[in-house]
Amino acid sequence: MGTRVVKMPDIGEGVAEAELVGWHVKVGDVVQEEQPLAEVMTDKATVEIPSPVGGTVLALGGEVGSRLAVGGELLRIEVPGAPDSAAPAPAQAPPERPREPPRERPQEPRTESPAKSPEATPARPAAPEPRPAAPPSPPRRPAPAPRPAGPPRPPGERPIASPAVRQRAREAGIDLRQLRGSGPAGRILHEDIEAWLRDGGAGPAPAGRAADTRIEEIRVTGLRRRIAERMAEAKRRVAHFSYVEEIDLTALETLRASLNAEAGERPKLTLLPFLIQALVRAVGEFPQMNAHYDDEAEVIRRHGGVHVGIATQTPGGLVVPVLRHAEARDLWDCAAELKRLADAARAGLAAREELSGSTITVTSLGALGGIVSTPVVNRPEVAIIGVNRMAVRPMWMGNAVVPRTMMNLSSSFDHRVVDGYDAAVFIQRIKGLLEMPARIFIGG
């Protein structure tokens, strides 16, 4: 039997470590070659690590949520008939000090055991050495008597307490209806408030209701931790400002319904393909929006290709698959690629290159989009377009109030490199294209 150390492989250019997000095996399991061992996550993708050999799992190299360096130990497998693989050399022990020769002890007179010499007289038992007297233990304090609970109050009954006790409760943020007093007739005393605070508010609940004191701890790992880190970094380093504009989508919705009625086997058109087509046209006039800002090198990199990140909610959290080269796609091609990317992201099958490289992001909550939002810029990008909920509202047009399909665009920008005026004109250009959708396709 030999022990094989399985190390964390190099799973991408520039990746120095990965987060362990799940084990597929446990100690004692028998695994086959190419069987998935663990699932790890980098900044770009989630990857399964297969077993290079077959054998029995001896030890795991970390727990879920820990970060493992590339080349570090992932786990150990006992392989029948194989030599041990090289393990990290143990730290060199300090040189041993020369031992002193043992000192000779004076020999004590030996007495033969009575079992060996029946004629020998039994030796006197040695007098026990006096033990030092143990220090007297401090007197135990009597346990405090349980605080008597007053009779339960019927719902709606005003608790009995003095003005001073009520003032103390207000200062501590305590609802006196949550307490049962220990005073006469259930009167709440100062001692009851102190006991409530000392117990962390775990006092008796009002009659007819049960207090829920459970606390659930959920460790932040995997994609959720990655999202938290990226959002915190973006808010810390990007000078956000948001701009909201109302858009009349009545004409676009009429066009969309007409095209979907004749779509046949092609994917149904949502608002997003139209928005992306309008975004491509607007970016051609405002190239500073389709850019990355490297704030460490103080360089703005404007991109010719429009690679649109589509913020997508999945069972594991928010991911941003990328629709590449939107400038080279037509309306139906955009719709088909959007559907493919969303399905792959929700199923956890999106490839690493499909989750990185966006130059501008679109985020939409669909029917839950609300009236206004303040999306967070997907750093190092400088702009993000937020789609809110569509609704039919009465609008004044000419000399009458008419129903119109309205929607808000809530967009955020990096104010370090995008001026407020440019951002407003950029969104106004998108607004004009969406309100007159024929201009998306014929120019002007």
C-alpha positions as CSV (number, residue, x, y, z in Angstrom):
1,M,0.0,0.0,0.0
2,G,1.2,3.5,-0.8
3,T,-0.1,7.0,0.0
4,R,-0.8,9.4,-2.8
5,V,-1.0,13.1,-2.0
6,V,-3.5,14.8,-4.4
7,K,-2.5,18.5,-4.8
8,M,-4.6,21.4,-5.9
9,P,-4.0,21.7,-9.6
10,D,-3.3,24.9,-11.6
11,I,-6.9,25.6,-12.9
12,G,-6.4,28.9,-14.7
13,E,-3.9,31.5,-15.6
14,G,-3.1,33.8,-12.8
15,V,-5.1,31.7,-10.2
16,A,-3.0,31.3,-7.0
17,E,-5.7,29.9,-4.8
18,A,-9.2,28.5,-4.8
19,E,-12.0,28.2,-2.3
20,L,-13.2,24.7,-1.4
21,V,-16.9,24.8,-1.8
22,G,-17.8,21.1,-1.6
23,W,-16.5,17.6,-1.0
24,H,-17.8,14.7,-3.1
25,V,-16.0,12.2,-0.9
26,K,-15.3,11.6,2.8
27,V,-12.6,9.7,4.7
28,G,-12.9,6.0,4.2
29,D,-14.6,6.2,0.8
30,V,-13.2,4.1,-2.1
31,V,-12.8,6.2,-5.2
32,Q,-12.1,5.3,-8.8
33,E,-9.8,7.1,-11.2
34,E,-11.4,10.3,-12.7
35,Q,-14.1,10.3,-10.0
36,P,-14.9,13.8,-8.8
37,L,-13.3,14.5,-5.4
38,A,-14.1,18.1,-4.6
39,E,-15.5,21.3,-6.0
40,V,-13.5,24.5,-5.9
41,M,-14.2,28.0,-6.9
42,T,-11.9,30.7,-8.3
43,D,-12.7,34.3,-9.3
44,K,-13.8,33.1,-12.7
45,A,-15.5,29.7,-12.4
46,T,-16.4,26.6,-10.3
47,V,-14.3,23.5,-11.1
48,E,-14.5,19.9,-10.1
49,I,-11.2,18.2,-9.2
50,P,-11.1,14.5,-10.4
51,S,-9.1,11.8,-8.8
52,P,-5.9,10.9,-10.6
53,V,-5.9,7.4,-9.1
54,G,-8.1,4.8,-7.5
55,G,-7.9,4.0,-3.8
56,T,-9.2,4.8,-0.4
57,V,-9.5,8.3,1.0
58,L,-7.3,8.7,4.1
59,A,-7.5,12.4,4.9
60,L,-9.1,15.6,3.6
61,G,-7.0,18.7,3.2
62,G,-9.5,21.3,4.5
63,E,-13.1,22.0,5.3
64,V,-15.7,23.7,3.1
65,G,-15.0,27.4,2.9
66,S,-11.2,27.2,3.4
67,R,-8.9,28.5,0.7
68,L,-6.3,26.2,-0.8
69,A,-3.2,27.4,-2.6
70,V,-2.3,25.9,-6.0
71,G,0.1,23.0,-5.3
72,G,-1.2,22.6,-1.7
73,E,-2.5,19.3,-0.4
74,L,-6.1,18.6,-1.3
75,L,-6.4,15.1,0.1
76,R,-4.6,11.8,0.6
77,I,-5.5,8.5,-1.0
78,E,-4.2,5.0,-0.1
79,V,-3.4,3.3,-3.4
80,P,-2.8,-0.5,-3.4
81,G,0.6,-1.5,-4.7
82,A,1.9,2.1,-5.2
83,P,4.8,3.8,-3.5
84,D,4.3,6.8,-1.3
85,S,4.2,10.1,-3.2
86,A,6.5,12.9,-2.1
87,A,5.0,14.8,0.8
88,P,6.1,18.2,2.1
89,A,9.4,17.8,4.0
90,P,8.9,18.1,7.7
91,A,10.6,21.0,9.4
92,Q,14.1,20.2,10.4
93,A,14.4,19.5,14.1
94,P,17.0,21.4,16.1
95,P,20.2,19.5,16.8
96,E,20.1,17.4,20.0
97,R,22.2,18.6,22.9
98,P,24.8,16.0,24.0
99,R,23.5,14.0,26.9
100,E,25.3,14.1,30.2
101,P,26.4,10.8,31.6
102,P,24.0,9.5,34.2
103,R,25.0,10.3,37.7
104,E,25.6,7.4,40.1
105,R,23.1,7.2,42.9
106,P,24.0,5.9,46.3
107,Q,22.7,2.4,46.6
108,E,20.1,1.9,49.3
109,P,20.1,-1.2,51.4
110,R,17.9,-3.8,49.8
111,T,15.5,-6.0,51.7
112,E,14.4,-9.3,50.4
113,S,10.8,-9.8,49.6
114,P,9.0,-12.1,52.1
115,A,8.0,-14.3,49.2
116,K,11.6,-15.0,48.4
117,S,12.9,-15.3,52.0
118,P,10.4,-16.8,54.4
119,E,12.8,-16.3,57.4
120,A,13.0,-12.5,56.8
121,T,11.1,-10.3,59.2
122,P,8.7,-7.9,57.6
123,A,10.0,-4.4,57.2
124,R,8.3,-1.6,59.0
125,P,6.0,0.4,56.7
126,A,7.5,3.8,55.9
127,A,5.8,6.6,57.7
128,P,3.7,8.7,55.2
129,E,5.2,12.1,54.3
130,P,3.1,14.9,55.8
131,R,1.1,16.6,53.1
132,P,0.7,20.4,53.2
133,A,-2.7,21.4,54.4
134,A,-5.0,22.4,51.6
135,P,-6.1,26.0,51.6
136,P,-9.6,26.4,52.9
137,S,-12.0,26.7,50.1
138,P,-14.0,29.9,50.0
139,P,-17.5,29.6,51.3
140,R,-20.0,28.9,48.6
141,R,-22.5,31.6,47.9
142,P,-26.1,30.4,48.1
143,A,-27.6,30.2,44.6
144,P,-30.0,33.1,44.0
145,A,-33.5,32.2,44.5
146,P,-35.5,31.9,41.3
147,R,-37.2,35.1,40.4
148,P,-40.9,34.6,41.0
149,A,-43.0,35.2,37.9
150,G,-46.2,37.1,38.3
151,P,-49.5,35.8,37.1
152,P,-49.9,35.9,33.3
153,R,-51.6,39.0,32.1
154,P,-54.5,38.7,29.7
155,P,-53.8,40.3,26.2
156,G,-54.3,44.0,26.3
157,E,-53.8,44.4,30.1
158,R,-51.5,47.3,31.0
159,P,-48.4,46.1,32.9
160,I,-48.1,47.4,36.5
161,A,-44.9,49.5,37.1
162,S,-43.8,52.7,38.8
163,P,-42.9,55.7,36.6
164,A,-39.2,55.2,37.4
165,V,-39.4,51.6,36.2
166,R,-41.2,52.7,33.0
167,Q,-38.5,55.3,32.4
168,R,-35.8,52.7,32.9
169,A,-37.5,50.4,30.4
170,R,-37.9,53.1,27.8
171,E,-34.2,53.9,28.1
172,A,-33.3,50.2,27.7
173,G,-35.7,49.7,24.8
174,I,-37.8,47.1,26.7
175,D,-41.5,46.5,26.1
176,L,-42.9,46.0,29.6
177,R,-45.6,43.7,28.1
178,Q,-42.8,41.2,27.6
179,L,-42.1,41.0,31.3
180,R,-43.9,39.4,34.3
181,G,-43.3,41.2,37.4
182,S,-42.0,39.7,40.7
183,G,-43.7,42.3,42.9
184,P,-47.0,42.2,44.5
185,A,-49.9,41.6,42.1
186,G,-47.3,41.1,39.3
187,R,-45.8,44.6,39.6
188,I,-42.6,45.0,37.6
189,L,-39.6,46.1,39.6
190,H,-36.2,47.4,38.8
191,E,-34.8,43.9,39.6
192,D,-37.0,42.4,36.8
193,I,-35.6,44.8,34.3
194,E,-32.0,44.0,35.4
195,A,-32.7,40.3,35.2
196,W,-34.2,40.7,31.7
197,L,-31.1,42.6,30.5
198,R,-28.8,40.1,32.2
199,D,-30.5,37.2,30.5
200,G,-30.4,38.8,27.1
201,G,-34.1,39.5,26.9
202,A,-35.0,35.8,27.4
203,G,-37.8,36.5,29.8
204,P,-41.3,35.0,29.9
205,A,-43.4,35.8,26.8
206,P,-46.8,37.4,27.0
207,A,-49.7,35.1,27.5
208,G,-50.8,33.3,24.3
209,R,-47.5,33.8,22.4
210,A,-44.3,31.8,22.3
211,A,-40.9,33.6,22.1
212,D,-38.6,32.3,19.5
213,T,-35.0,32.6,20.8
214,R,-33.4,30.5,18.1
215,I,-30.3,31.9,16.4
216,E,-29.2,30.3,13.1
217,E,-25.6,30.7,12.0
218,I,-24.9,30.4,8.2
219,R,-21.3,30.3,7.1
220,V,-20.7,32.5,4.1
221,T,-18.9,30.3,1.6
222,G,-18.6,29.7,-2.1
223,L,-20.4,32.0,-4.6
224,R,-22.1,33.9,-1.8
225,R,-18.7,34.9,-0.3
226,R,-17.4,35.8,-3.7
227,I,-20.4,38.0,-4.3
228,A,-19.9,39.7,-0.9
229,E,-16.2,40.4,-1.6
230,R,-16.9,41.8,-5.1
231,M,-19.7,44.0,-3.9
232,A,-17.8,45.3,-1.0
233,E,-14.7,46.0,-3.2
234,A,-16.9,47.8,-5.8
235,K,-18.6,50.0,-3.2
236,R,-15.3,50.8,-1.5
237,R,-13.4,51.8,-4.7
238,V,-16.0,53.0,-7.1
239,A,-17.5,56.6,-6.8
240,H,-21.1,55.6,-7.6
241,F,-23.8,57.9,-8.8
242,S,-27.1,56.8,-10.2
243,Y,-29.4,58.3,-12.8
244,V,-33.1,57.3,-13.4
245,E,-35.1,58.0,-16.5
246,E,-38.7,57.1,-17.4
247,I,-39.3,55.4,-20.8
248,D,-42.5,54.9,-22.8
249,L,-42.3,51.4,-24.2
250,T,-45.8,51.3,-25.8
251,A,-44.5,51.2,-29.4
252,L,-41.8,48.7,-28.5
253,E,-44.2,46.4,-26.8
254,T,-46.5,46.5,-29.9
255,L,-43.5,45.6,-32.1
256,R,-42.4,42.9,-29.8
257,A,-45.8,41.2,-29.7
258,S,-46.0,41.3,-33.5
259,L,-42.6,39.8,-33.9
260,N,-43.2,37.1,-31.4
261,A,-46.5,36.2,-33.1
262,E,-44.5,35.3,-36.2
263,A,-41.4,33.9,-34.5
264,G,-42.1,30.3,-35.2
265,E,-39.4,28.1,-33.6
266,R,-37.2,31.1,-32.9
267,P,-36.9,32.1,-29.2
268,K,-39.4,34.5,-27.9
269,L,-38.2,38.1,-27.7
270,T,-38.1,39.8,-24.3
271,L,-37.2,43.4,-23.6
272,L,-33.5,42.6,-23.2
273,P,-32.5,42.0,-26.9
274,F,-34.1,45.4,-27.8
275,L,-32.2,47.1,-25.0
276,I,-28.9,45.5,-26.0
277,Q,-29.4,46.6,-29.6
278,A,-30.1,50.2,-28.4
279,L,-27.2,50.0,-26.0
280,V,-24.8,49.1,-28.9
281,R,-26.0,52.1,-30.9
282,A,-25.6,54.4,-27.9
283,V,-22.1,53.1,-27.0
284,G,-21.0,53.9,-30.5
285,E,-21.6,57.6,-29.7
286,F,-20.4,57.3,-26.1
287,P,-17.4,55.0,-26.1
288,Q,-16.3,56.0,-22.6
289,M,-19.2,53.9,-21.3
290,N,-17.8,50.7,-22.8
291,A,-14.6,50.7,-20.8
292,H,-12.6,49.4,-17.8
293,Y,-11.0,51.7,-15.3
294,D,-7.7,50.3,-13.9
295,D,-7.5,52.6,-10.8
296,E,-4.2,51.1,-9.7
297,A,-2.5,51.9,-13.0
298,E,-4.7,55.0,-13.5
299,V,-5.6,53.8,-17.1
300,I,-8.9,53.8,-18.8
301,R,-9.2,51.0,-21.4
302,R,-12.0,51.6,-24.0
303,H,-13.2,48.5,-25.8
304,G,-14.3,48.3,-29.4
305,G,-16.3,45.1,-28.9
306,V,-19.4,45.4,-26.7
307,H,-19.4,42.5,-24.3
308,V,-22.6,42.8,-22.3
309,G,-22.7,41.2,-18.9
310,I,-26.2,40.0,-18.0
311,A,-26.7,39.8,-14.2
312,T,-28.6,36.5,-13.7
313,Q,-30.1,35.2,-10.5
314,T,-29.3,31.5,-10.0
315,P,-30.1,29.0,-7.1
316,G,-26.5,29.6,-5.9
317,G,-26.5,33.4,-6.1
318,L,-25.9,36.2,-8.6
319,V,-23.7,35.5,-11.6
320,V,-22.9,37.5,-14.7
321,P,-22.6,35.5,-17.9
322,V,-21.3,37.6,-20.9
323,L,-22.9,38.0,-24.2
324,R,-19.9,38.7,-26.4
325,H,-19.7,41.0,-29.4
326,A,-23.2,42.3,-29.2
327,E,-22.3,44.8,-31.9
328,A,-22.0,41.8,-34.4
329,R,-25.4,40.2,-33.5
330,D,-28.9,40.9,-34.7
331,L,-32.0,40.9,-32.6
332,W,-32.8,37.2,-32.9
333,D,-29.2,36.1,-32.4
334,C,-29.1,38.2,-29.2
335,A,-32.3,36.5,-28.0
336,A,-31.0,33.0,-28.6
337,E,-27.6,33.7,-26.9
338,L,-29.3,35.3,-23.9
339,K,-31.5,32.2,-23.4
340,R,-28.5,29.9,-23.8
341,L,-26.4,31.8,-21.3
342,A,-29.2,32.1,-18.7
343,D,-30.0,28.4,-18.9
344,A,-26.3,27.5,-18.5
345,A,-25.8,29.8,-15.6
346,R,-28.9,28.6,-13.7
347,A,-27.9,25.0,-14.3
348,G,-24.3,25.7,-13.1
349,L,-22.9,24.7,-16.5
350,A,-21.5,28.1,-17.7
351,A,-17.9,27.8,-18.7
352,R,-15.2,30.0,-17.1
353,E,-14.8,32.2,-20.2
354,E,-18.5,32.8,-20.3
355,L,-18.5,34.4,-16.8
356,S,-15.8,37.0,-17.3
357,G,-14.7,39.7,-19.7
358,S,-17.8,42.0,-19.8
359,T,-17.3,45.6,-20.7
360,I,-20.8,46.9,-19.6
361,T,-23.5,45.2,-17.6
362,V,-27.3,45.0,-17.7
363,T,-29.3,44.0,-14.7
364,S,-33.0,43.2,-14.5
365,L,-35.3,41.8,-11.9
366,G,-38.1,41.3,-14.4
367,A,-41.6,41.5,-12.9
368,L,-40.0,42.2,-9.5
369,G,-38.0,45.1,-10.8
370,G,-39.6,47.7,-8.6
371,I,-39.9,51.4,-9.5
372,V,-36.3,52.5,-8.9
373,S,-33.1,50.7,-8.0
374,T,-29.4,51.7,-7.5
375,P,-27.4,48.9,-9.1
376,V,-23.7,48.5,-8.1
377,V,-21.1,49.0,-10.9
378,N,-19.5,45.7,-11.9
379,R,-15.9,46.8,-11.3
380,P,-13.7,47.4,-13.3
381,E,-16.5,48.5,-15.6
382,V,-17.8,52.1,-15.4
383,A,-21.5,51.7,-16.2
384,I,-24.4,49.4,-15.4
385,I,-28.0,49.6,-16.8
386,G,-30.8,48.6,-14.4
387,V,-34.2,47.6,-15.8
388,N,-37.2,48.2,-13.6
389,R,-40.8,46.9,-13.8
390,M,-43.0,47.8,-16.7
391,A,-46.5,49.0,-15.9
392,V,-49.5,50.5,-17.8
393,R,-50.1,54.0,-16.4
394,P,-52.3,56.9,-17.3
395,M,-50.2,59.5,-19.1
396,W,-51.1,63.0,-20.4
397,M,-50.5,63.1,-24.2
398,G,-51.6,66.1,-26.2
399,N,-55.2,66.9,-25.0
400,A,-56.0,63.6,-23.3
401,V,-55.0,61.1,-20.6
402,V,-54.1,57.8,-22.3
403,P,-52.8,54.4,-21.1
404,R,-49.1,53.9,-21.8
405,T,-46.7,51.1,-21.0
406,M,-44.0,52.8,-18.9
407,M,-40.7,51.7,-17.3
408,N,-37.8,53.2,-15.5
409,L,-34.1,52.7,-16.3
410,S,-32.0,53.0,-13.1
411,S,-28.4,53.2,-14.1
412,S,-25.2,53.7,-12.1
413,F,-21.8,55.0,-13.2
414,D,-18.3,55.4,-11.9
415,H,-18.1,59.2,-11.3
416,R,-14.3,59.1,-11.4
417,V,-14.3,58.7,-15.2
418,V,-17.9,59.4,-16.3
419,D,-19.3,62.9,-15.9
420,G,-22.9,63.3,-14.9
421,Y,-23.9,65.2,-18.0
422,D,-22.5,62.4,-20.3
423,A,-24.3,59.8,-18.3
424,A,-27.6,61.6,-18.6
425,V,-27.2,62.2,-22.4
426,F,-26.2,58.5,-22.8
427,I,-29.4,57.3,-21.1
428,Q,-31.5,59.8,-23.0
429,R,-30.1,58.4,-26.3
430,I,-31.1,54.9,-25.2
431,K,-34.6,56.3,-24.2
432,G,-35.0,57.8,-27.7
433,L,-34.2,54.5,-29.4
434,L,-36.5,52.4,-27.3
435,E,-39.4,54.8,-27.6
436,M,-39.0,54.8,-31.4
437,P,-37.7,51.2,-31.9
438,A,-37.6,51.5,-35.7
439,R,-34.6,53.8,-35.3
440,I,-32.7,50.9,-33.7
441,F,-32.7,49.1,-37.0
442,I,-32.7,51.9,-39.6
443,G,-30.4,54.4,-38.0
444,G,-31.0,58.0,-37.2
